[in-house]
Amino acid sequence: MVNESDNQKAIDDLDSQEAPNYSSTARIFSIDRKTLQRRHQAMSRSIQQAHSESLQLLTDAQEAALIQHINDLSDRGLPPHLNFSGISCLGSLKSSPERTG
């Protein structure tokens, strides 16, 4: 099974090519050619991206920002209370344009 870092390396390799050669790149990185082509052309996405976009309440960027905020509070000696984290999280969800509906 190919991991996401291998997929990304293959996509980076394709991006560096003047005319992308999917067959050759797929062989080099041991990736299915069609999967590589779909990912490179943004026709499909990784399982992690699909979960992030469909199952999580926060985007990856929002999640990273919330974690950073919690870590900043902890570094200042103010570890957040669970209720506070939940309220902050809900506030960011309500103000988030990409997670409406």
Secondary structure, 3 states (H helix, E strand, C coil): CCCHHHHHHHHHHHHHCCCCCHHHHHHHHCCCHHHHHHHHCCCCCCHHHHHHHHCCCCCHHHHHHHHHHHHHHHHCCCCCCHHHHHHHHHHHHHCCHHHCC
